[in-house]
Amino acid sequence: MTVSDARARLADVVDAARVGHHPVYLTRRGQRVAAVIDADDLDRLFAAAEDFADIEAVRAAREEIAAGEPTIPWAQVKADLGLA
């Protein structure tokens, strides 16, 4: 949908994204420039992205340990964070 069309029918665009749980892509000169997405769906996407980043960080840490990289003692981690 073009940005101009979306501007004229904003309430319909929002309802379509909210009810259909599919993003409504907005275009300008035939190129996608934005998307309208249900707020709860966006929250779920952010949570999934954070989970994925955590999983990747764990994978990288395990690879470092397997490669013989030294680990940081728990007491030092607590001290560095001001918890000790």
N, C-alpha and C positions, 0 to 999 in steps of 0.2 A: 504494500500500500504506500502511496506517495505521502510525503510529509504534509503536503497541502490537503490531501483527502483526509488524513488523520486529524488534522487541525479542525476541519469542518465537522468531523464525526467523533470527537475525542471520547465522549461517553460510551459510544458503541465499541470503540477500539479497546478501552479499558475493560468493558464487560466481556468482550471476546477473549481477551487474555486471561481474565479472572475465571470465567466459567469454563472455558475450553482447556485451560492449563497448557496452552501452547503459546509461544511468543508470537507477537504480531510484529513483523519486521517492517520498518519504515525505510523508504527509499527516496533518493534524490538523484535525478538524472540516471535512473536505472541501477544505481548502486545502493546496497544496504548501508544505512548510516546509523541506525538505532533500532532498538527493540523495546516493545512494551511487554512486560512479563508480570505475572501474578506475584505479589509481594511474598507470599508463603513459599512459592516455588523458588524464588530468588534466595530466600533464607536457607532452603534445603540445598541449593547449589553451593552456597558459601560454606555450609557445614561439610558437604561432601569434599569440596576443594581443600578445606583444612584437614580433614581426615586423610586425604590422599597425600598431602604434604607431610603429615606426621608419619605415615607409612614409608614414604620415600626417605625421610630422615633416619628412621630406624634401619632401613635397608642399607643406607650409606654407612651408618655407624657399625653395623655388623660386618660389612665388607672391610672397614678399617681395622677392626679387631682381628678378623681372619687374616689380614695382611700383616699382622704383627704390630700395629700401631699401639702405643701404650695407652692404657685407660687412665682416667682421672679418679683418684680415690674419693669415696663418698664424703669423707670429712673435709676434703678440699673444696668440693662442690658446695657444701653447706656453708663453709667459711666464705667462699667467693660471693655467695648470695646473701651473706649477712645473717645466716640462720644458725650459726654456731657460736 
